[in-house]
Amino acid sequence: MTLDKDLSSIQEMRDAVEKANKAQQEFMQFSQWKIDSIVKAIATAAFHQSKELAQLAVEETGMGVAEHKLLKNQVGSRDVYESIKDEKTIGIIHEDKENKVTEIAYPYGVVAAIIPTTNPTSTAMFKTLTALKSGNAIVVSPHPRAKKCTVETLKVCMQAALEEGAPEGLIGWISEPSMEATNQLMTHPDVNLILSTGGGGLVKAAYSSGKPAYGVGPGNVPVYIEKSANVAKSVQMVVDSKTFDHGTICATEQAIVVDQAIHEQVKKELQKNGSYFCNAEEKKKMEQVISIGPGKVNPDIVGKSALKIAELAGLNVPSNTRLLIAEEDQVGKNIPFSLEKLAPVFALYTAQNSNDAKKRCLELLNLGGRGHSFSIHTEDDHLVREFGKAMPVSRVLVNTLSSIGAVGATTALAPSMTLGCGAYGGNISSDNITARHLYNVKRIAYGVKEADIPQPGKNDAKIESNKQVESLMKDAVEKSGVAAEGIDKAKIEQLVKQVLTEYQNQS
């Protein structure tokens, strides 16, 4: 009997989880050295196949640029490995001999990983490496439009793991994913943790699964080019960042906010770097292509080139156009240019001063990017700190490409393809998620402090004793005939307490 697509997908998922659970029970007994050797083998194999997998991703999804996906794959394999290779993740990871506390790491178990269509191969590499480094097994649900390249990446990882001695089934996947199979994967009783990178619906489902989950929010990233910035250098970085992989990284800049004092200079530099400014009529055409409803971006523009998007909008632009820009002065769900556009399309806002710029950036983040990232180009470190405190984000990128800076390619942030948005974005973590987030820690703690535990009724006796002392002191003062201010009350109190103690001991 032939199962229908959904039933077949669900059964494949269940089989993968069963195998992963069994493999993980064996894998968690491996030494740190053995696990590290497996992780290294996976990273090496994935890195060597980065170019082929990048091309496969572009061919299958129709999104992005192969050369740029190659760089993302290198970050997802080599850079991630380099950042986690020396970390202790198995057994005793720390001992505080002075305070007599020992920390022992233990894995979650089976990790369910949801992979997006925008960064399918690099995210699969990253999640596999970090999950296994922490002693877990992993079962992956690819995006249906990126299933071939995702599964091919996982096969490369699994083959390398097997050759290094990993148990069969440690890395699993759904080759024909469906929404029902993905939802059941997240609620499967043998799944212990969820790593969800994808649309808002999937992230919400992950948090509603009853399982521990790391999800990420949208990244409507504003970039502020302040008047003290090196305009030529800043604009080049912003354009390179926005056009990187046709804008598919969620940390990519989505709107430029520029000081009025350098507006014309910035505009000229943008044009030098291949940006095309839409006139009023062209802007209206673009708005119809960008959005398919209030707050909803047209998926047909995601990861497409500026030339392709211009063609969809019926615009005639120069053949060297890298970026489509329209000047804007409003923010809202009904303002298409102000939305998160995972494409080489920009809004340009002009601010009178830094306070005006701050208000505009807050508007853009509150529209759909709270918790994610903010970018600023300036030579004023005081202003960096001011904006850093004010922006409701988890990452502030300074004088760098926001898209790849946020994932650790041009900054010292932890290399990661899953960027937490913290409380601002309704996430449990504001970190760049990595191996240290995928294991638990138990603690052995010895007693190092004595505790004086009061016995029942003793407090009442003490209160009564104090009352007796006060009464006897008062009587002694009155009988002495000496003025109260001429008496050493502390000495009398001490003598009275000694008498009472002797009396209580004798009774």
C-alpha positions as CSV (number, residue, x, y, z in Angstrom):
1,M,0.0,0.0,0.0
2,T,1.3,3.5,-0.9
3,L,1.0,6.1,1.8
4,D,-0.1,9.6,0.9
5,K,2.5,12.4,1.1
6,D,1.6,13.6,4.6
7,L,1.5,10.1,6.1
8,S,4.8,9.2,4.4
9,S,6.4,12.3,5.8
10,I,5.1,11.7,9.3
11,Q,6.3,8.1,9.2
12,E,9.7,9.1,8.0
13,M,9.9,11.6,10.8
14,R,9.0,9.0,13.4
15,D,11.6,6.6,12.1
16,A,14.3,9.3,12.2
17,V,13.4,10.2,15.8
18,E,13.5,6.6,16.9
19,K,16.9,6.0,15.3
20,A,18.2,9.3,16.7
21,N,17.0,8.5,20.2
22,K,18.8,5.2,20.1
23,A,22.0,6.6,18.6
24,Q,22.1,9.4,21.2
25,Q,21.9,7.0,24.1
26,E,25.2,5.5,22.8
27,F,26.7,8.8,21.7
28,M,26.3,10.5,25.1
29,Q,28.6,7.8,26.6
30,F,31.4,8.9,24.3
31,S,34.4,10.9,25.7
32,Q,34.9,14.6,25.0
33,W,37.8,13.7,22.9
34,K,35.8,11.2,20.7
35,I,32.9,13.6,20.3
36,D,35.3,16.4,19.3
37,S,36.9,14.2,16.7
38,I,33.5,13.5,15.1
39,V,32.6,17.2,15.2
40,K,35.9,18.1,13.5
41,A,35.4,15.5,10.8
42,I,31.9,17.0,10.1
43,A,33.2,20.5,10.0
44,T,36.0,19.6,7.6
45,A,33.8,17.7,5.2
46,A,31.1,20.4,5.2
47,F,33.8,23.1,4.6
48,H,35.3,21.1,1.6
49,Q,31.8,20.8,0.1
50,S,30.8,24.4,0.7
51,K,31.0,25.6,-2.9
52,E,29.0,22.7,-4.3
53,L,26.3,23.0,-1.6
54,A,26.1,26.8,-2.2
55,Q,25.5,26.3,-5.9
56,L,22.9,23.6,-5.2
57,A,21.1,25.9,-2.8
58,V,20.8,28.7,-5.4
59,E,19.7,26.3,-8.1
60,E,17.0,24.8,-6.0
61,T,15.6,27.8,-4.2
62,G,16.2,30.5,-6.8
63,M,17.4,32.8,-4.0
64,G,20.7,34.5,-3.3
65,V,24.2,34.4,-4.8
66,A,26.3,31.3,-5.0
67,E,29.5,33.1,-4.0
68,H,27.8,34.6,-1.0
69,K,26.3,31.3,0.1
70,L,29.8,29.9,-0.1
71,L,30.9,32.4,2.5
72,K,27.9,31.6,4.7
73,N,28.7,27.9,4.4
74,Q,32.3,28.6,5.4
75,V,31.0,30.5,8.5
76,G,28.6,27.7,9.3
77,S,31.3,25.1,9.1
78,R,34.8,26.3,9.7
79,D,34.1,29.4,11.8
80,V,31.5,27.7,14.0
81,Y,33.9,24.8,14.6
82,E,36.8,27.1,15.5
83,S,34.5,28.9,18.0
84,I,33.4,25.7,19.8
85,K,36.3,23.2,19.4
86,D,38.0,23.9,22.7
87,E,34.8,24.1,24.8
88,K,34.1,21.4,27.4
89,T,30.6,20.1,26.8
90,I,30.6,16.6,28.2
91,G,31.1,15.4,31.8
92,I,32.9,17.7,34.4
93,I,33.3,21.1,32.7
94,H,34.3,23.2,35.8
95,E,35.5,22.7,39.3
96,D,35.5,25.5,41.9
97,K,37.7,23.9,44.6
98,E,37.6,26.9,46.9
99,N,33.8,26.9,47.1
100,K,33.5,23.1,46.6
101,V,31.2,23.3,43.5
102,T,31.6,20.9,40.6
103,E,29.7,21.5,37.3
104,I,28.7,18.5,35.1
105,A,27.3,19.0,31.6
106,Y,24.7,16.6,30.1
107,P,22.9,16.8,26.8
108,Y,19.3,17.5,26.1
109,G,18.9,14.4,24.0
110,V,17.3,14.6,20.5
111,V,17.2,18.1,19.0
112,A,14.5,19.0,16.4
113,A,15.9,21.5,13.9
114,I,13.8,23.6,11.6
115,I,15.8,25.0,8.6
116,P,14.8,28.0,6.5
117,T,14.7,28.4,2.8
118,T,16.9,31.5,2.9
119,N,20.0,29.9,4.5
120,P,19.4,26.2,4.1
121,T,22.9,24.7,3.8
122,S,24.8,26.9,6.2
123,T,22.1,26.6,8.9
124,A,22.1,22.8,8.5
125,M,25.8,22.7,9.1
126,F,25.7,25.0,12.1
127,K,22.9,23.2,13.9
128,T,24.5,19.8,13.3
129,L,27.9,20.9,14.6
130,T,26.5,22.6,17.7
131,A,24.0,19.9,18.5
132,L,26.6,17.0,18.3
133,K,29.3,19.0,20.1
134,S,26.9,19.1,23.1
135,G,26.3,15.3,23.0
136,N,22.9,15.5,21.3
137,A,21.4,13.8,18.2
138,I,19.6,15.9,15.6
139,V,16.6,15.4,13.4
140,V,16.1,18.1,10.7
141,S,12.9,19.3,9.0
142,P,14.0,21.3,5.9
143,H,12.0,23.9,4.2
144,P,10.0,22.2,1.3
145,R,11.6,24.6,-1.2
146,A,15.1,23.8,0.0
147,K,14.8,20.1,0.9
148,K,17.3,18.7,-1.7
149,C,20.2,21.0,-0.8
150,T,19.5,20.7,3.0
151,V,19.4,16.9,2.9
152,E,22.5,16.8,0.7
153,T,24.3,18.9,3.3
154,L,23.1,16.5,6.1
155,K,24.3,13.5,4.1
156,V,27.8,15.0,3.8
157,C,27.7,15.6,7.6
158,M,26.4,12.1,8.4
159,Q,28.9,10.3,6.2
160,A,31.8,12.2,7.9
161,A,30.4,11.3,11.3
162,L,30.0,7.6,10.5
163,E,33.6,7.4,9.2
164,E,34.8,8.8,12.5
165,G,32.8,6.3,14.5
166,A,29.4,8.0,15.2
167,P,26.4,5.7,15.7
168,E,24.0,5.3,12.8
169,G,21.0,7.6,12.9
170,L,22.7,10.3,15.0
171,I,21.9,12.8,12.2
172,G,18.4,12.4,10.8
173,W,16.0,14.3,8.5
174,I,12.7,14.4,6.7
175,S,13.5,14.1,3.0
176,E,9.9,15.0,2.0
177,P,8.8,17.5,4.7
178,S,5.3,18.5,5.3
179,M,3.8,21.0,7.8
180,E,2.1,18.2,9.7
181,A,5.2,16.2,10.0
182,T,7.1,19.2,11.2
183,N,4.5,20.0,13.8
184,Q,4.5,16.4,15.0
185,L,8.3,16.4,15.1
186,M,8.2,19.4,17.5
187,T,5.8,17.6,19.9
188,H,7.2,14.1,19.6
189,P,7.8,12.6,23.1
190,D,11.4,11.7,22.3
191,V,12.3,15.2,21.1
192,N,13.9,17.2,23.9
193,L,14.8,20.5,22.4
194,I,13.8,22.6,19.4
195,L,16.0,24.9,17.3
196,S,13.5,26.8,15.1
197,T,14.8,29.2,12.4
198,G,12.0,30.2,10.0
199,G,8.8,32.1,9.7
200,G,6.8,33.5,12.6
201,G,4.3,30.7,12.5
202,L,6.9,28.0,12.9
203,V,8.7,29.9,15.7
204,K,5.3,30.3,17.5
205,A,4.6,26.6,17.1
206,A,8.0,25.8,18.6
207,Y,7.3,27.9,21.6
208,S,3.8,26.3,21.9
209,S,5.1,22.7,21.7
210,G,5.7,22.3,25.4
211,K,9.4,21.7,24.8
212,P,12.4,23.8,25.5
213,A,12.9,25.9,22.4
214,Y,15.2,28.5,20.8
215,G,13.3,30.5,18.2
216,V,14.2,33.8,16.5
217,G,12.2,36.8,15.6
218,P,12.2,39.1,12.5
219,G,15.0,41.5,11.9
220,N,13.7,44.9,10.6
221,V,17.2,46.3,11.0
222,P,17.7,50.1,10.7
223,V,21.1,51.5,9.9
224,Y,21.9,55.0,11.0
225,I,24.7,56.9,9.1
226,E,25.6,59.7,11.5
227,K,27.2,63.0,10.3
228,S,30.6,62.1,11.8
229,A,30.9,58.8,9.8
230,N,33.3,58.1,7.0
231,V,30.5,58.4,4.4
232,A,32.2,56.7,1.4
233,K,33.4,53.7,3.5
234,S,30.1,53.5,5.4
235,V,27.9,53.6,2.3
236,Q,30.1,50.9,0.6
237,M,29.7,48.6,3.6
238,V,25.9,49.2,3.7
239,V,25.5,48.4,0.0
240,D,27.7,45.4,0.2
241,S,25.8,44.2,3.3
242,K,22.3,44.8,1.9
243,T,23.1,43.1,-1.4
244,F,25.0,40.1,0.2
245,D,23.2,37.0,-0.9
246,H,20.4,39.3,-2.2
247,G,19.5,40.3,1.4
248,T,18.5,36.8,2.7
249,I,20.2,37.1,6.1
250,C,17.7,38.3,8.8
251,A,20.4,40.7,10.3
252,T,20.6,42.6,7.0
253,E,19.9,46.3,7.0
254,Q,16.4,47.2,6.0
255,A,16.2,51.0,6.1
256,I,18.9,53.8,6.1
257,V,18.4,56.7,8.5
258,V,20.8,59.5,7.6
259,D,21.6,62.9,9.1
260,Q,20.3,65.9,7.1
261,A,23.8,67.3,7.1
262,I,25.2,64.5,5.0
263,H,22.1,63.5,3.1
264,E,23.2,64.6,-0.4
265,Q,26.7,63.1,0.1
266,V,25.2,59.7,1.2
267,K,22.9,59.8,-1.8
268,K,25.7,60.4,-4.2
269,E,27.8,57.6,-2.7
270,L,24.8,55.2,-2.9
271,Q,24.5,55.9,-6.6
272,K,28.2,55.4,-7.1
273,N,27.8,51.9,-5.5
274,G,25.1,50.8,-8.0
275,S,21.9,52.1,-6.2
276,Y,18.9,53.2,-8.2
277,F,16.6,55.8,-6.7
278,C,12.9,55.5,-7.7
279,N,10.9,58.5,-8.5
280,A,7.4,59.0,-7.2
281,E,5.7,56.9,-9.9
282,E,8.3,54.2,-9.7
283,K,8.0,54.1,-6.0
284,K,4.2,53.3,-6.3
285,K,5.0,50.5,-8.6
286,M,7.6,49.1,-6.3
287,E,5.2,49.3,-3.3
288,Q,2.7,47.0,-5.1
289,V,5.5,44.4,-5.7
290,I,7.0,44.6,-2.2
291,S,3.8,44.0,-0.2
292,I,0.8,41.8,-0.8
293,G,-1.1,43.1,2.2
294,P,-0.6,45.2,5.4
295,G,2.6,44.0,7.0
296,K,3.1,41.2,4.5
297,V,6.1,41.0,2.2
298,N,5.7,39.4,-1.3
299,P,7.7,36.1,-1.1
300,D,8.5,36.5,-4.8
301,I,11.0,39.2,-4.1
302,V,12.9,37.4,-1.3
303,G,16.4,36.6,-2.3
304,K,16.0,38.0,-5.8
305,S,18.3,40.5,-7.5
306,A,17.5,44.2,-7.9
307,L,17.2,43.7,-11.7
308,K,14.7,40.9,-11.2
309,I,12.6,42.9,-8.7
310,A,12.7,45.9,-11.0
311,E,11.4,43.7,-13.8
312,L,8.6,42.5,-11.6
313,A,7.6,46.1,-10.9
314,G,7.9,47.1,-14.6
315,L,10.8,49.5,-14.0
316,N,13.5,50.2,-16.6
317,V,16.8,50.4,-14.6
318,P,20.5,50.4,-15.6
319,S,22.0,46.9,-16.0
320,N,24.5,47.5,-13.2
321,T,21.8,48.3,-10.6
322,R,22.6,46.5,-7.4
323,L,20.0,48.1,-5.1
324,L,16.6,49.8,-5.4
325,I,16.0,52.7,-3.1
326,A,13.0,55.1,-2.4
327,E,13.0,58.0,-0.1
328,E,10.4,57.6,2.7
329,D,9.1,59.6,5.6
330,Q,6.6,57.2,7.1
331,V,6.7,53.9,9.0
332,G,3.9,51.4,9.3
333,K,2.3,48.1,8.1
334,N,0.8,50.0,5.2
335,I,4.1,51.5,4.2
336,P,5.8,48.7,2.1
337,F,9.3,50.3,2.1
338,S,9.4,50.3,5.9
339,L,8.8,46.5,6.2
340,E,11.5,43.8,6.6
341,K,12.4,43.1,3.0
342,L,14.8,40.1,2.6
343,A,15.8,41.6,-0.8
344,P,18.0,44.4,-2.2
345,V,15.3,47.0,-1.6
346,F,15.9,50.0,0.7
347,A,14.0,52.9,2.3
348,L,16.0,56.1,2.9
349,Y,14.9,58.3,5.8
350,T,16.3,61.7,6.6
351,A,16.8,62.9,10.2
352,Q,17.3,66.4,11.5
353,N,19.7,65.3,14.2
354,S,20.6,62.2,16.3
355,N,17.5,62.5,18.5
356,D,15.3,62.6,15.4
357,A,17.2,59.6,14.1
358,K,16.8,57.7,17.4
359,K,13.0,58.2,17.2
360,R,12.9,56.9,13.6
361,C,15.0,53.8,14.4
362,L,12.8,53.0,17.3
363,E,9.7,53.3,15.0
364,L,11.3,50.8,12.5
365,L,12.2,48.3,15.2
366,N,8.8,48.5,16.9
367,L,7.2,47.8,13.6
368,G,8.8,44.4,13.3
369,G,12.4,44.1,14.5
370,R,12.4,44.3,18.3
371,G,15.1,42.3,19.9
372,H,17.2,41.6,16.8
373,S,19.8,44.0,15.6
374,F,20.7,47.7,15.0
375,S,23.5,49.1,12.9
376,I,25.3,52.4,13.2
377,H,28.1,54.1,11.4
378,T,29.8,56.9,13.3
379,E,33.1,58.1,14.8
380,D,31.4,59.2,18.0
381,D,31.7,56.5,20.7
382,H,29.5,58.4,23.1
383,L,26.7,58.2,20.5
384,V,27.3,54.5,20.1
385,R,26.7,53.9,23.8
386,E,23.7,56.2,23.8
387,F,22.0,54.4,20.9
388,G,23.2,51.0,22.3
389,K,21.3,51.7,25.6
390,A,18.2,53.1,23.8
391,M,17.7,50.5,21.1
392,P,15.5,47.5,22.0
393,V,17.9,45.0,20.3
394,S,20.3,42.2,21.2
395,R,23.1,43.3,18.9
396,V,24.4,46.7,18.0
397,L,26.8,46.5,15.0
398,V,29.2,49.5,14.7
399,N,31.0,50.5,11.5
400,T,30.6,47.0,9.9
401,L,28.3,45.0,7.6
402,S,25.3,44.2,9.7
403,S,24.3,41.1,7.7
404,I,27.5,39.1,8.2
405,G,28.7,41.1,11.3
406,A,25.8,39.8,13.4
407,V,26.5,36.2,12.5
408,G,30.2,36.6,13.5
409,A,31.9,37.0,10.2
410,T,33.3,40.5,10.7
411,T,32.9,40.8,14.5
412,A,34.0,38.9,17.5
413,L,30.4,37.7,18.1
414,A,29.9,33.9,18.3
415,P,29.5,32.5,14.8
416,S,25.9,31.5,14.6
417,M,23.0,31.1,12.1
418,T,20.4,31.4,14.9
419,L,20.3,34.9,16.5
420,G,18.3,35.2,19.7
421,C,16.1,38.2,20.2
422,G,15.8,38.1,24.0
423,A,12.9,39.5,26.0
424,Y,12.4,42.3,23.4
425,G,11.5,39.8,20.8
426,G,9.8,37.2,23.0
427,N,12.8,34.8,23.0
428,I,14.4,33.0,25.9
429,S,17.9,34.1,24.9
430,S,19.5,37.3,23.4
431,D,22.7,35.4,22.5
432,N,24.0,34.1,19.2
433,I,22.9,30.6,19.8
434,T,25.8,28.1,19.9
435,A,26.9,24.8,21.6
436,R,26.8,26.2,25.1
437,H,23.1,26.7,24.8
438,L,22.5,23.0,23.8
439,Y,23.5,21.3,27.0
440,N,22.4,21.4,30.6
441,V,24.5,21.7,33.7
442,K,24.1,19.9,37.0
443,R,26.0,21.0,40.1
444,I,27.6,19.1,43.0
445,A,27.7,21.4,46.0
446,Y,29.4,20.7,49.4
447,G,28.4,22.5,52.6
448,V,30.8,25.3,53.2
449,K,28.8,27.4,55.7
450,E,27.3,26.6,59.1
451,A,23.7,27.4,59.7
452,D,22.3,28.1,63.2
453,I,18.8,26.7,63.0
454,P,16.5,28.1,65.8
455,Q,14.6,25.5,67.8
456,P,10.8,25.9,68.2
457,G,9.9,28.1,71.2
458,K,13.4,29.4,71.7
459,N,12.5,32.8,70.2
460,D,9.7,33.2,72.6
461,A,12.0,32.5,75.5
462,K,14.5,35.0,74.2
463,I,11.9,37.7,73.9
464,E,10.7,37.0,77.5
465,S,14.4,37.1,78.7
466,N,14.9,40.5,77.1
467,K,11.8,41.8,78.8
468,Q,13.0,40.5,82.2
469,V,16.4,42.3,81.6
470,E,14.7,45.6,80.9
471,S,12.5,45.3,83.9
472,L,15.3,44.5,86.3
473,M,17.5,47.3,84.9
474,K,14.6,49.8,85.5
475,D,14.2,48.6,89.1
476,A,17.9,48.8,89.8
477,V,18.1,52.4,88.5
478,E,15.1,53.5,90.6
479,K,16.5,51.9,93.8
480,S,20.0,53.3,93.3
481,G,18.8,56.9,93.6
482,V,21.3,57.9,91.0
483,A,20.3,59.9,87.9
484,A,19.7,57.7,84.8
485,E,22.3,59.6,82.8
486,G,25.0,58.8,85.3
487,I,24.6,55.1,85.0
488,D,26.5,52.7,82.7
489,K,23.5,50.9,81.3
490,A,25.5,48.5,79.2
491,K,27.4,47.3,82.3
492,I,24.2,46.8,84.3
493,E,22.6,44.9,81.4
494,Q,25.6,42.6,81.2
495,L,25.5,41.8,84.9
496,V,21.7,41.2,84.8
497,K,22.0,38.8,81.9
498,Q,24.7,36.9,83.7
499,V,22.5,36.5,86.8
500,L,19.5,35.4,84.6
501,T,21.6,32.9,82.7
502,E,22.8,31.3,86.0
503,Y,19.3,31.3,87.3
504,Q,17.9,29.6,84.1
505,N,20.7,27.0,84.1
506,Q,19.9,26.1,87.7
507,S,16.1,25.8,87.1
